[in-house]
Structures are given as structure tokens and as C-alpha cells.
């Protein structure tokens, strides 16, 4: 009847027979079941529980259409002997072949490492259809690296969740343009294979490190990462591990604008830590309600409780998919002619070839309920579960979550996609590049002041320089002064101090100051290109101040000499008056005898004073006394005056030029050849190092010369050539270094300047030897100091960074750019020529220009005083003649008598022509007034 219903068509009968065969085969496959061989690691509890739960699930739920046959579980342990593992696996396979329970599929749940690669090698060699859940992207699994097209069909790998979720780190690094990162992970993530692949082809210096177990070790671990200049951190692991890492970072003060923290977990718990003030971007999977319900069922009914649960349910789905795919292949008869090879029968010369076994296609065709995310299919290393991650920003204050801000999601992929909510991004979570800058105060390069807010801030040439560099390189900085205030010198024990020590011990990233480039410093730090001209060493001394006096011409003679001269002047005047008064041959006692002389001079006391005074001048004293005794006194006075004037003139010239005979110190050689002026550099400075090294070199040369001179192996002729009376190498610096040590090296620049200012003269006191810029600035801002001599041992100033730091090249480019833009010249002009502290000093008294007004101005004062006295005298004379009392009649009578007597002698007519007018007042009285009297 069935045949009649189908008709007599031969084709219809054939199709019906094929259908019956397929149904029969399916029934047979379902009845015989799928044989599985499971390779799993003992340490991977999630894989073990997931596979066992999946087998139970399929056994219990017959509606899935799969019956499981034999089950061969081969537990493996990391570190197991490879040969023993291969032998055990071969034994299990041989037993299955012998029992006719050949595995339809091998479920490889190993993660990574040598044991996992051994399993891959075993399954490939024997051409066993394998579904692997090992970690690794394309090319990471070495044994499956060069699969043929046919092998790729039955050797299939799907990445577990931990392998794809960490790709979020790569996407964040790329999105945020992170240039350095540290990834700290725990056992819940396998990162062995990620060292090269995670951030491959990204310009990011990174460190992957497993979190230490103890709190103290974890603190040390994060401290080492901080010292390695890492500012971006990814804590990858369980919530507990993340909390431990954040607590360790808090202990090391690794939060703030300089650092950026991210956390990634497979769990769904919130962050809990004892952080004081931290901001963390937290990524974690967030199951849907359906997923949560299915997980609850699996945990309740099948004991799937291993954490992280996301891994457990992945292995659960992985096992079901693999068994169902094998069932599909069995139903399609792919195992009918499947030839299994025992390990003993395997030969590399005759490899097994599978041409008609497409496990990959069967896996993709499986219909099943995915617990957490679908598989996105690709080739090996590109197949992964599509598990999205939620992205939240946590602000933690005093150990409590103060704010939780949802930012968006990350969609799994290679690359994945960061999907932000409206108005949300990670811009404000970027770690600002903040470099630690150490410095030493030295005007005008680095100075300190208190701003309006009361905060201490640095300013100066170097601050302007680094601000210009900051605009080009784009970074922020924190500046602090070196603890010991030194630039950096090396001790005999090869230990450094100052700013160099801060760089060597990684406490600072940049040393910014007028730091000289020196060979020993270049051995431990890197220097940028110079930002300032070559600067040498020079000498600072007190500027000699020549004393000036308006009455300097009076200081030529001692006060006692002036007193004696005045006494001689008065005594001679009195003596001259006495001799003229009592000598019978003087004019006033013998007027008749000298009545015909043209000059008649009566030497009153006033005339004597005038005579002695004018005798000392080139004008002369006028008519000499008539008497011999008076002339002898006058001649004696003339001789005295000549000697005094000659001596005064000679001493005045010598007095005004004597300072020119004082030879000043004008060079380092002059300083080294004298002993009155002490000198020394600043203790711990590069100048001290220079003189100490030069003295050491001289001593070394001396030792070499001495050893050569006393070398018995040399011939007498050669030794004779070296036997000289004078040491052929100068010991200048040796003597100078000894003198410096005896003088005592000042410990601060202020102390050195104070010692210089206490110098009594240019030939006695103290001279400071130091950097020319220090001394030039001191001269610029004070009028009592001066630079002496030329610069020597010139070296450039440069910025120092840690050895091997990428800042060197970045700063080099920036400084060269500033140089080309002439901005360095602008800085130099601003802080030198236009410095607000610059002093305008009076012009030095240059003796080559002649005598200054300060030294000769007293002469003009004398003139003005004389003129003033003359004016006062004129006023007195006017008063005297204008207001004196009128003469009485008796006085007029005397005058008439005098006139009568003069008429008799004819004196008034011949010589004096003296006349008197008589003015009758009308009352009988007469007033006498000289003719022509202007008053």
C-alpha cells in the first residue's frame, strides 16, 4: 500500500529509502550516543564544573536530542611532565579504540602553557576533531599556527571570556592615547600570552604583572611601578584583588591628577576599598534578566557554583555546543568511515588527512540557548563570546563610594567599541602628565616669592623656560627644591647628592637649574641640548671705593702742620709789625726821609697780616718794609713760604695719584700669587670640584714624573733627561686648593657675599670664586661688588633628566624650536638687561679722567666763602659810614689846624692834593666831609 501511495515512480521510491536511512541513522546515533574525550586542568575549577554540569544537563534533558555515550576525562596539571601526559592520553585513546568507544570529539579545556600546547600537538597529529577553549589570539597557539584548510575545519578554538574581556584595555589605551600603562592581574585572568599581543602596534610603554599575594609585597610592587614612571593603571581581577590593589596605591599616594585608574572584573560586585580620594573607571559584565534566571537554575540544579560564574557558564555552553556539533556530524554519517589511528601506529612520514569532516560548520549550525552571550565566529583566535561590559566611574572618598556615574558600555570585539552615553566621555579621566621637577635657587634662574594667596612660588629664567617647553611638549609639573640645596657632586664612595641624587633615585623626573654639564654627571643622568651660553668661573671682589672729600686739598698736610703754618703766619705778622713800629728806619718812624719815594707803605698790624698772606701767593706781597730788620723778617717768611708751597704742591700731586700705585687683582694668576686676599668657592659646587680635580691632576702628574725619574728599569741617559732641578709641571692649583681649604669654603652664596663685603680694600679681605652667572647677577643688583678677571673652565647649562628618559628627545626638540624662534634671547634680555632688580650705580671715579669735582670742589667753596665775606664786609662798611656819629666843632678845629700845618709844609699842595670843604649849616657849626666821598 505504501508503495502504491508513492506511485510507481522509481525516483520517488529512492527518495523514500534515503529518508528512511537518515531517520534510522539518527535514531542509531541517538541511541549509541556521542563519545567525548575531555582534556581539562585540575586548577581550572570553572571548566571542570561547567563540563560536568553540561553532561548532566544533556543526560537529564533528552529533549535536546543528544545522548552521551562514553566519557573519558583526562585531568591535567600545569607543570606535568609532557611525556607522561602524552603516554596517559595515548593509553586512554587506545583503550577507547579497543573498546569501540572512539571519541567523536575532543573537548580541550586547557588554558595555555606547555600542557595546552601538548594537547594541541596530540590532537593535530592524530587528526582528532577537537573543540578547544584555550586562551590565545590568532597565532598565539603555536601548535595550531600553520593549519591547513582541512585541519582548520576540525581543529576549532573559541576564546574564553577572560581572553576577550581584556581587549577592553586595548580599546581604552587607544581611545585615551595612553603612552604608558601597568596592568596588574590575578589568577582569574590568563595573561601569559598577552605580553606581546594585548597592546601590539600601540605606542604605549606597558608592564603586565601579576598581583602579589601579601599586602606589603603589593605595596612594594605598586611603588616599583610608580618609580618606573607609570601613571595609567589597570587592575584586572576579582573585586577583592581590585580592592587590594587600590589600597596599596592609596598607601603610596598614587591617586590625583597625575594618575589614572581603571578596573576590569568578571564579577558584578561594586568596588570597595579604603581609598581616601580616588576616581576609578570600572568595567564589568552585567547579565540580562534571562541570563540571571538561567544561571540561578544551573546553580540550583546542576551545582554550577564556581566563580567567576561567567567562566563557568561559558564552559557549560562550550560543552553543549561541542557535543551537539558531534551529534550533528554523527547524524550526517561523517564518522562512518572515520579512521582512528593508535599512537603506536602514527608516523610523521604518513600524516593523517581528514577531507570530509567540517566540525567548524557543525558548531556554527548548532541550535541552543546561550547562557551569556552568543559566539561571534571567525577563524581560530578570532572566535569569542559577545559579552558586553558596563562602564561606570566611581568616586571613592574616605573608603565610601561618594558617586557612581554610568558612562556607557563596551561591546566585545577585536577591536571592540566604546559606546558612551550622551554627554559622557573619558576626557576628564585622562592622567595628566605631571613631572616632578627638582631645583636649586640661584638668581636670576630660580627665585622664590610669596604670591597674593600666601603661597610660595618659583619664578625666574628657568621657570619661564620650562613654561615655554610645557606649551610645546604638553605636560604639567610639580617643582620642589632639592633637600640639601646642592646641584650634585659625587663623593669618594661614588654617591651623589643634590639634584643629581634626586634623578638617580627616581624621585624627580627633571632637574631644572643653572646646572653645568659635567662628564661624571653624564654617566648617571642625561642632559638636553644647552639652553644657555657657555658659562665659566670668575672672581667676585668688593669694589674699591676711593674716598672723596671736597676739602681734599687740605688733607695733603697733617692738621698739626696746618696749625704750625697758621701759628708761623700770625707770629711773623706780629713780628713784622713790631719791627716796623720800633725800628727808627721804618717808614712810619721816618716819613720825611722817604717822602720822595713812589711807594709809601706803613706796616700797620693789618698791613702785616695782608703782606704775609699775599707773600704766599704768586701775586706777591707788594712793597717790602723799609727797615733792614723788617726786610730780614720778610725774607725769612718768603723762604718759609717757598718751601711750604713747594712741599704742598709736590705732596698734592702725589696724594692725588698715590692710589694708582696700588696694583689691583685682575686675574686668577694675580689671586694665586698673593696671600693677603683669601679666596674660596662655594662648598659642594662645581667650582669646588674643578679646583679639587685640578689639584688632583697636578698631584697625579707629579707622581707620574717622580715614578719615571726613579724608575730603575730606565737607562741612565733616560733618567738623566728627567732629572731636572725644577718641577716641570705647575703646582698652581695645588697651592690654590690648599689656600681655599685654609680660608674655609662658604656653605652658602649669601655667606660668601657677606665675607666679600667685609673686605677692607682690594688688597685685603676675601674673594669669592664661582659661576660667572652668579657673580654677574650680584654685580648687576649691587653697586659695591665687581667681577674680576676673565672667565675660565667654561661649560654650558642644560636641563637634566633621568638616564634613558624619553624626555631628553622631547626637550631637545622644544629647546631647539625656542632657539630658532629667538625666545631664548628674549628670556635672556628679560632677566638680565630688563631685570627689575637691576641697580643703576654711580659712575666709578676713573683717575685717568682727571681730578673729580668731589675732590677739588672745596676750592670753589673757598671762593664762594671769600666772596660772601667780602659782601658782608661791604655791608658793614656801608653801615659804618652811613650811620656813624657826626664830628663835633672841636673836631673841626683840629682839622683846620691840621690843614694850616699842612699849608706850611706845602704837603697838601704838592703830594696829597688834599682839600676839605666846609659846609655851613647856618647855625655856626661846620661839618667836614671828604671831597668825592660817595657816602
Secondary structure, DSSP 8 states (H G I E B T S, - for coil): -HHHHH-S-HHHHHHHHHHHHHHHHHHHHHHH-EEEEEEEETT-HHHHHHHHHHHHHHHH-GGG---EEEEEEEEE-TT--HHHHHHHHHHHHHHHHHTT---SEEEE---SSHHHHHHHHHHHHTT--EEE-----TTTSGGGTT--TTHHHHEEE-B-HHHHHTHHHHHHHHHHT-SEEEEEE-TTS--TTHHHHTTTTSS-EEEEEE--SSHHHHHHHHHHHHHTT--EEEEES-HHHHHHHHHHHHHTT--STT-EEEEEESS--------SEEEEEEEEE---HHHHHHHHHHHHHH----SSHHHHHHHHHHHHHHHHHHHHHHHTTTTTT-----GGG--GGG----SS--HHHHHHH-----SS--EE--STTS-EE---EEEEEEEEETTEEEEEEEEEEEE-STT-EEEE-TT--SGGGS---EEEEEE--BTTTBEEEE-TTS-EEEESHHHHHHHHHHHHHT-EEEEEE-TT-----B-TTS-B-HHHHHHHTTS-SEE-SS-B--HHHHTTEEE-S-SEEEEEEEEEEE-------TTGGGTTS-HHHHHHHHHHHHHHHHHHHHHHHH-TTSTTT-TTTTTT-S------HHHHHHHHHHHTSTT---S--SSHHHHHHHHHHHHHHHHHHHHHHHHHHHHHHGGGGS----SHHHHHT-SSEEEE--TTSHHHHHHHHHHHHHHHHHHHHHHHHT-TTS-HHHHHHH--SS-SS--HHHHHHHHHHHH---SSHHHHHHHHHT-SBTTBEEEEEEEHHHHHHHHHT-SSEEEEEEEEEEEEE--EEETT-THHHHHHHHHHHHHHTTHHHHHHIIIIIT-TT---------GGG---HHHHHHHHHHHHHHHHHHHHHHHHHHHHHHHS----HHHHHHHHHHHHHHHHHTHIIIII---EEEEE-SSS-EEEEETT---
